[in-house]
Amino acid sequence: MASGKPKHFLRPYLPQLAMVEGPSMEPLLPDGAWVLLLPRPGRLPRLGQVVVAEHPARPGFELIKRVASLSRDRGLVWLAGDNRSASTDSEDFGPLPVALVVGPVVAVVRPGPPRLVRTEPRRLW
């Protein structure tokens, strides 16, 4: 994801495009793919959902990861990349507060024909 001031904070709830950088979500989201994001600030995501979240130690830097675990009581999410060997995720920085989750990735726009990104709890280890 791009670094700098996230634009979706200026227009919450409107669909946004985001570009994937790196192989951490392959094969689902290859490096360079464009995805459609639905910003939903403060909303608890679902288990297995692919989301955009702000890195806890790098304000303005965003990640695309899958929700591997969540605590409704504490308002925390554990994020993981699908490609574990190439991912920086909650294994490295721990759980995130829900406030850092921007929203779900709902579709891949490019490459290839547009397709939906489904919530897949079975992909979790």
C-alpha positions as a printed NumPy array, in Angstrom:
array([[  0.   ,   0.   ,   0.   ],
       [  1.041,   3.559,  -0.479],
       [  2.557,   5.502,   2.364],
       [  1.732,   9.089,   3.285],
       [ -1.598,  10.545,   4.433],
       [ -4.349,   8.069,   3.516],
       [ -6.943,   9.711,   1.285],
       [ -9.837,   7.544,   2.461],
       [ -9.785,   9.294,   5.842],
       [-10.926,  12.391,   3.98 ],
       [-13.895,  10.551,   2.442],
       [-14.974,   7.703,   4.713],
       [-17.575,   5.233,   3.414],
       [-16.908,   5.971,  -0.29 ],
       [-15.279,   3.154,  -2.313],
       [-11.549,   3.648,  -2.856],
       [ -8.9  ,   2.044,  -5.06 ],
       [ -5.685,   0.745,  -3.51 ],
       [ -2.624,  -0.888,  -5.043],
       [ -0.995,  -3.995,  -3.574],
       [  2.768,  -3.732,  -3.068],
       [  4.704,  -6.917,  -2.375],
       [  3.97 , -10.655,  -2.366],
       [  2.47 , -11.059,   1.139],
       [ -1.059, -11.797,  -0.105],
       [ -0.165, -13.989,  -3.1  ],
       [ -1.679, -15.846,  -4.836],
       [ -4.971, -14.023,  -4.098],
       [ -3.533, -10.508,  -4.506],
       [ -0.33 , -10.386,  -6.561],
       [  2.146,  -7.52 ,  -6.385],
       [  0.792,  -4.613,  -8.445],
       [ -2.871,  -5.645,  -8.232],
       [ -5.512,  -2.947,  -7.795],
       [ -8.278,  -3.602,  -5.294],
       [-11.528,  -1.932,  -4.295],
       [-11.723,  -0.944,  -0.636],
       [-14.839,   0.052,   1.309],
       [-13.65 ,   2.282,   4.19 ],
       [-15.582,   1.489,   7.358],
       [-13.724,   3.237,  10.197],
       [-14.248,   1.67 ,  13.606],
       [-16.254,  -1.316,  12.363],
       [-15.1  ,  -4.736,  13.589],
       [-14.178,  -6.894,  10.572],
       [-15.164, -10.548,  10.118],
       [-12.873, -13.518,  10.612],
       [-11.2  , -14.423,   7.308],
       [-11.931, -11.039,   5.712],
       [ -9.197,  -9.261,   3.732],
       [ -8.802,  -5.722,   5.061],
       [ -6.697,  -2.597,   4.735],
       [ -5.22 ,  -1.472,   8.058],
       [ -2.739,   1.138,   9.203],
       [  0.586,  -0.247,  10.451],
       [  0.728,   0.29 ,  14.24 ],
       [  4.333,   1.52 ,  14.259],
       [  4.273,   3.462,  10.967],
       [  1.443,   6.005,  10.887],
       [  0.194,   6.573,   7.342],
       [  1.592,   3.238,   6.07 ],
       [ -1.142,   0.776,   5.161],
       [ -1.212,  -3.006,   4.929],
       [ -3.512,  -5.449,   3.171],
       [ -3.93 ,  -8.605,   5.258],
       [ -6.457, -11.254,   6.25 ],
       [ -8.163, -11.156,   9.659],
       [ -6.821, -14.299,  11.353],
       [ -8.324, -13.718,  14.795],
       [-10.295, -11.093,  16.65 ],
       [-11.327, -10.177,  20.147],
       [-14.679,  -8.452,  20.282],
       [-14.285,  -7.783,  24.029],
       [-10.97 ,  -5.957,  23.636],
       [-11.553,  -4.554,  20.148],
       [ -8.386,  -6.167,  18.738],
       [ -7.662,  -7.92 ,  15.44 ],
       [ -4.826, -10.279,  14.501],
       [ -3.772,  -9.891,  10.857],
       [ -1.895, -12.379,   8.695],
       [ -0.668, -12.475,   5.116],
       [ -1.731, -15.409,   2.924],
       [  1.911, -15.879,   1.864],
       [  3.347, -16.421,   5.357],
       [  6.998, -16.569,   4.243],
       [  6.808, -13.086,   2.674],
       [  4.531, -11.305,   5.14 ],
       [  5.004,  -8.688,   7.825],
       [  1.896,  -9.029,   9.981],
       [  0.689,  -9.535,  13.554],
       [  3.387, -12.182,  14.056],
       [  5.775,  -9.204,  13.924],
       [  3.811,  -6.33 ,  15.488],
       [  1.046,  -8.023,  17.507],
       [ -2.694,  -7.419,  17.462],
       [ -4.126,  -4.137,  16.201],
       [ -6.888,  -2.029,  17.694],
       [ -9.998,  -1.991,  15.503],
       [ -9.497,   1.761,  15.072],
       [ -6.54 ,   0.998,  12.756],
       [ -8.644,  -1.164,  10.421],
       [ -9.708,   1.023,   7.508],
       [-12.122,  -1.428,   5.912],
       [-12.572,  -4.559,   3.819],
       [-11.175,  -5.269,   0.373],
       [-14.215,  -6.329,  -1.657],
       [-12.879,  -6.832,  -5.193],
       [ -9.775,  -7.163,  -7.321],
       [-10.018,  -4.702, -10.2  ],
       [ -6.722,  -5.533, -11.935],
       [ -5.027,  -7.678, -13.23 ],
       [ -7.482,  -9.695, -15.243],
       [-11.232,  -9.374, -15.109],
       [-12.682,  -7.858, -11.923],
       [-13.547, -10.436,  -9.257],
       [-14.89 , -10.423,  -5.713],
       [-12.661, -11.037,  -2.691],
       [-14.55 , -13.358,  -0.398],
       [-14.285, -13.833,   3.342],
       [-12.503, -17.162,   3.806],
       [-12.112, -18.342,   7.423],
       [-10.966, -21.757,   6.145],
       [ -7.761, -20.153,   4.823],
       [ -6.591, -19.532,   8.374],
       [ -4.037, -21.839,   9.92 ]])
